[in-house]
Amino acid sequence: MKKATAPRRKYTTITIPSVLFDKLSDRIKDTGFSSVSDYATYILRETMADMSSRTSKDKARSGVVERLHSLGYVG
């Protein structure tokens, strides 16, 4: 029987200034992050999630304002 394997992740390279890399290296000392790359991935995912959340909230707020306007409550 063939053993199932997890799909391989694809990666790419992002270039950052050496000074920033050094600061990130210092920041992750004594944390659960094993590399600057892991930390940067975490930060980027968190930022994207936050941006998505804000977009959803902005759309919901806009819908409420439009509804209030159509009902004559907002001028």
Protein Blocks (a to p, Z undefined) as FASTA:
>chain_A
ZZddddddddddddddfklmmmmmmmmgoiabfbfklmmmmmmmmmmmmmmmmmmmmmmm
mmmmmmmmmnopaZZ
